[in-house]
Amino acid sequence: MVYTIQSLLNIVQPPITMYMGEDKHENELLIKWGWPEDVWFHVDKLSSAHVYMRLKKGQTLVDVPESVIQDCAQLVKANSIQGNKMNDIDVVYTMWDNLKKTGGMDVGQVGFWRQKEVLKVHVEKRVNEIVNRLNKTKVEKFPDFQAEREERDRLEREDGKAKMRAERLKQKKEEDMRKKDLELRSYDRLMTEDNMTSNQDAGNDSDDFM
């Protein structure tokens, strides 16, 4: 089971969806079958839930309002046994493809490939208004993480193929236009040379007549 939660701020339309595993085993599946569009959140140096915010295709962290980052941070804090009781904690977040999983790690444990791409947000205290608002949107689902990721990848491949076909068609049209332009230039030059030859011939005939 995974909880899907939405940030319903007026500045986010449509709402951004967040995913939170029920336990460490579900977190492990999210680590393995997450999407490149997912942003991972966790309380720094403490045990907590893993929350994933799914961006839209082409969107980056720069496009995400700070208030939505705070939503995610409040959610992981509220779902941390220790962190929920503490003030002034940090929440780390990074893109899914920066999560590093090796064979020696415990279930649900992750590291990072590139530490410089790990960001932090400071949380002074729990804000019940935010947590309650998010919990009201919570829906329990039982998704097939692998199937959803494979379908996402299939659609991306199809989109890539369609773009390649469109680019090849565009290049062919441009090449055809260049060829036609060259043919027209050659034809115009031929007509000009014919006119010059005809004028010279006319002048010669006139001299012979005289």
C-alpha positions in Angstrom: 0.0 0.0 0.0 1.2 3.5 -0.8 -0.3 6.8 0.2 -0.9 9.4 -2.5 -1.2 12.9 -1.2 -1.8 16.1 -3.1 -0.6 19.6 -2.5 -3.7 21.7 -3.0 -2.2 25.2 -2.9 -3.9 27.6 -5.3 -0.5 28.4 -7.0 -0.2 24.7 -8.0 -2.6 23.8 -10.8 -3.1 20.9 -11.3 -2.1 19.8 -7.8 1.2 18.1 -7.3 1.0 14.4 -6.2 3.2 13.0 -3.5 3.9 9.3 -2.7 4.7 7.9 0.7 5.4 4.3 1.4 3.7 2.5 4.3 6.9 0.8 5.5 10.6 0.2 4.7 9.8 -2.6 2.2 7.5 -0.3 0.2 10.2 2.4 0.4 12.6 -0.2 -1.2 10.2 -0.6 -4.1 9.9 3.2 -4.5 13.7 3.4 -4.5 13.9 0.7 -7.2 11.0 1.7 -9.4 10.8 5.4 -8.9 10.5 7.8 -11.9 13.2 10.2 -13.1 10.5 12.9 -12.4 10.4 12.0 -8.7 11.9 14.2 -6.0 12.8 12.2 -2.8 12.4 13.7 0.7 13.7 12.5 4.0 14.4 13.9 7.5 18.2 14.4 7.7 20.0 12.0 10.0 16.8 10.6 11.5 14.5 7.8 10.6 11.4 9.0 8.7 9.0 8.2 5.9 10.3 8.5 2.3 8.2 11.0 0.4 8.3 11.3 -3.4 7.0 14.4 -5.2 6.3 13.6 -8.8 7.1 16.4 -11.2 5.6 16.8 -14.6 7.7 15.9 -17.6 10.1 18.7 -18.4 9.6 20.3 -15.0 12.6 20.9 -12.7 13.0 21.7 -9.1 13.5 25.4 -10.0 9.8 25.4 -11.1 8.5 24.1 -7.8 7.2 26.8 -5.4 9.0 27.0 -2.0 5.6 26.4 -0.3 5.3 23.0 -2.0 8.8 22.1 -0.8 7.6 23.0 2.7 4.6 20.8 2.3 6.8 17.8 1.6 9.1 18.7 4.4 6.2 18.9 6.9 5.0 15.6 5.7 8.2 13.7 6.3 8.6 15.4 9.7 5.1 14.4 10.7 6.0 10.8 9.7 9.2 10.6 11.7 8.9 9.1 15.2 11.8 11.3 16.5 11.6 14.2 14.0 7.9 14.8 14.7 8.8 15.6 18.4 11.7 17.9 17.6 12.0 21.5 16.5 14.6 22.9 14.1 15.3 19.9 12.0 16.6 19.6 8.4 14.9 17.7 5.5 17.1 16.6 2.6 15.8 16.2 -0.9 17.1 15.3 -4.3 16.0 13.8 -7.6 15.3 10.1 -7.8 18.2 9.3 -10.1 20.6 10.6 -7.5 19.6 7.9 -5.0 22.4 5.3 -4.6 21.5 1.7 -3.5 24.2 -0.9 -2.9 23.9 -4.5 -1.9 25.3 -3.9 1.6 22.6 -1.4 2.6 19.6 -2.3 4.8 16.1 -2.4 3.4 14.9 1.1 2.7 18.4 2.6 3.2 19.9 4.8 0.4 22.9 7.0 -0.3 23.7 9.5 -3.0 25.7 9.4 -6.2 26.3 13.2 -6.2 26.3 14.9 -2.8 26.3 18.4 -4.3 22.8 17.7 -5.8 21.3 17.0 -2.3 19.4 20.0 -1.1 18.2 20.9 2.4 15.2 22.8 3.8 15.0 23.8 7.4 11.8 23.1 9.4 11.4 25.1 12.6 8.4 23.2 13.9 5.5 21.1 12.9 2.7 23.1 11.3 -0.5 21.3 12.0 -2.5 23.3 9.4 -0.3 22.0 6.6 -0.1 18.4 7.9 -3.9 18.2 8.4 -4.6 19.7 5.0 -2.3 17.1 3.3 -3.7 14.2 5.3 -7.2 15.1 4.1 -6.1 14.4 0.6 -4.5 11.0 1.5 -5.6 8.0 -0.5 -4.4 4.4 0.0 -3.5 2.6 -3.2 -1.8 -0.7 -4.1 0.1 0.1 -7.3 2.3 -2.2 -9.2 5.4 0.0 -9.1 7.3 -2.0 -11.7 4.4 -2.0 -14.2 3.9 1.7 -13.8 7.5 2.5 -14.4 7.7 0.2 -17.4 4.6 1.8 -18.9 6.1 5.2 -18.3 9.3 4.2 -20.1 7.4 2.7 -23.0 5.5 5.9 -23.5 8.7 7.9 -23.4 10.3 5.6 -26.0 7.2 6.0 -28.3 7.4 9.8 -27.8 11.1 9.8 -28.7 10.4 7.8 -31.9 7.6 10.2 -32.9 9.9 13.1 -32.4 12.6 11.4 -34.5 10.1 10.7 -37.3 9.0 14.4 -37.2 12.6 15.6 -37.3 13.4 13.3 -40.2 10.3 14.6 -42.1 11.3 18.2 -41.4 14.8 17.6 -42.6 13.5 15.9 -45.8 11.2 18.9 -46.5 14.1 21.3 -46.0 16.3 19.2 -48.3 13.5 19.1 -51.0 13.2 22.9 -50.7 16.9 23.4 -51.1 16.9 21.1 -54.2 14.0 23.0 -55.7 15.8 26.3 -55.0 18.9 25.1 -56.7 16.9 23.9 -59.7 15.3 27.3 -60.0 18.6 29.1 -59.8 20.0 26.8 -62.5 17.0 27.4 -64.7 17.2 31.2 -64.3 20.9 31.1 -65.1 20.3 29.1 -68.2 17.6 31.4 -69.4 19.9 34.4 -68.9 22.7 32.7 -70.9 20.3 31.9 -73.7 19.2 35.6 -73.8 22.8 36.8 -74.0 23.6 34.3 -76.8 20.5 35.4 -78.7 21.3 39.1 -78.5 24.9 38.5 -79.7 23.7 36.4 -82.6 21.3 39.2 -83.6 24.1 41.6 -83.6 26.2 39.4 -85.9 23.4 39.0 -88.3 23.1 42.7 -88.6 26.8 43.2 -89.3 26.7 40.5 -92.0 23.7 42.2 -93.6 25.5 45.5 -93.8 
